[in-house]
Amino acid sequence: MPPIKRTKFKLSNEQLLDMFYWLRLIRAFDERLSILVRQGKVRSGVYTGIGQEAIVVGTCFGLRKEDWICPLHRDLGAFLMKGVEPRVMMSQMFAKTTGLSKGRDSALHSGVNELGIFGNTSMLGANLPVAAGLAFTFTMEQHDNVVVAYFGEGASNVGDFHEALNFAGVHRLPILFVCENNQYAYSVPVEKSMAIDDVADRAESYGFDGVAINGNDVLAVYQATQGALARARDGDGPTLIECKTYRWHGHSEHDKAFYRTDEELAMWKSRDPIPTFTTYLRARHVLDDAKLKEIEAKVTATIDDAVEFAMNAPEPDPGDAVTDLYA
Ligand SMILES: Cc1ncc(C[n+]2csc(CCOP(=O)(O)OP(=O)(O)O)c2C)c(N)n1
């Protein structure tokens, strides 16, 4: 196995603040969606990633437009960071014509070729062989773009996961497997579905490195990602990054998550990625009260605008249901 290439990174104050903005925006987007679900206004299934934002921000921050992502149901933030306008993403949740699939489907199945976002299917793990196939295309076309494929620890118990990692390892593909280990696959706790502690250990059997990190530390995720991206672009093959985290809400907004304790939730909330990063930025004099107020105002205005736009957008015409079909 080649030695681990570590990439040092230095982010400017502007970049750090940008990261903070994304964390706040993605949290606010999900929080607003959660309220809209309770008001009966959202038509798409909603699987929030509240508590997990550092993973999406840390992995997407250094990506090029030409890199591809294969996001999952909890990764709406990855769509935003890859370039989908909040208005368009919110329209998707309202099933309006201005959404990505023009009102046809839920958010988790939508993709955007021009932005390098692969449209997922519902079958857990099934996005991973496709992601490996995409990465294989990149090697055949001989450019140094990379694929970032997301999955939960639950999906890592499915056969497709193992086939994808094996294929990626054999062909040393430019792919980053990002496990969002949020401790539960629906109601199943991790210890009831895996006999090992770390999903990251599974990478070794396929001939590449796996690392388990604190998925609530945006800079740790960013640093691990940068190293893995550099290796992938240099032809050194895949990496599995397992991000330990927790989802604050139920599996979806209709799940009250009675299978876990209040104490457990409180413990994980104390590790909220946002205050941790806020403290880091304040201690380094990157963020002060005025800047914080400015960012919060921008986040609120962006979300308000997206909701207003989506609510007033036209409904799909039933006659269009059979247009844009691929056959
Ligand atoms: C092959 C397959 N089995 C079961 C399901 C039903 N299902 C949808 S999401 C989910 C839990 C997923 O857990 P995990 O992979 O850990 O991701 P998380 O939702 O925790 O982010 C299940 C069981 C499915 N979609 N596909």
The ligand as a Tripos MOL2 file, in Angstrom:
@<TRIPOS>MOLECULE
LIG
   26    27     1     0     0
SMALL
NO_CHARGES

@<TRIPOS>ATOM
      1 C1        -31.5730   -1.9320   -0.1290 C.3       1 LIG1
      2 C2        -32.4830   -1.1050    0.7630 C.ar      1 LIG1
      3 N1        -32.9160   -1.6180    1.9360 N.ar      1 LIG1
      4 C3        -33.7340   -0.8940    2.7580 C.ar      1 LIG1
      5 C4        -34.1390    0.3670    2.3840 C.ar      1 LIG1
      6 C5        -35.0680    1.1910    3.3160 C.3       1 LIG1
      7 N2        -34.2710    2.2270    3.9590 N.ar      1 LIG1
      8 C6        -34.2150    3.4980    3.4370 C.ar      1 LIG1
      9 S1        -33.1840    4.4810    4.2770 S.2       1 LIG1
     10 C7        -32.8100    3.2660    5.3960 C.ar      1 LIG1
     11 C8        -31.8080    3.4970    6.5030 C.3       1 LIG1
     12 C9        -30.5040    3.9340    5.9490 C.3       1 LIG1
     13 O1        -29.5040    3.9730    6.9340 O.3       1 LIG1
     14 P1        -28.0450    4.4600    6.5610 P.3       1 LIG1
     15 O2        -27.5520    3.7630    5.3420 O.co2     1 LIG1
     16 O3        -27.2240    4.2810    7.7950 O.co2     1 LIG1
     17 O4        -28.2250    6.0010    6.2060 O.3       1 LIG1
     18 P2        -28.9350    7.1310    7.0910 P.3       1 LIG1
     19 O5        -30.3920    7.1430    6.7160 O.co2     1 LIG1
     20 O6        -28.7140    6.7810    8.5240 O.co2     1 LIG1
     21 O7        -28.2850    8.4260    6.7170 O.co2     1 LIG1
     22 C10       -33.4940    2.0850    5.0860 C.ar      1 LIG1
     23 C11       -33.3810    0.8130    5.8460 C.3       1 LIG1
     24 C12       -33.6830    0.8600    1.1330 C.ar      1 LIG1
     25 N3        -33.9980    2.0830    0.7070 N.pl3     1 LIG1
     26 N4        -32.8400    0.1300    0.3610 N.ar      1 LIG1
@<TRIPOS>BOND
     1     1     2 1
     2     2     3 ar
     3     2    26 ar
     4     3     4 ar
     5     4     5 ar
     6     5     6 1
     7     5    24 ar
     8     6     7 1
     9     7     8 ar
    10     7    22 ar
    11     8     9 ar
    12     9    10 ar
    13    10    11 1
    14    10    22 ar
    15    11    12 1
    16    12    13 1
    17    13    14 1
    18    14    15 2
    19    14    16 1
    20    14    17 1
    21    17    18 1
    22    18    19 2
    23    18    20 1
    24    18    21 1
    25    22    23 1
    26    24    25 1
    27    24    26 ar
@<TRIPOS>SUBSTRUCTURE
     1 LIG1         1 GROUP 0 **** ****
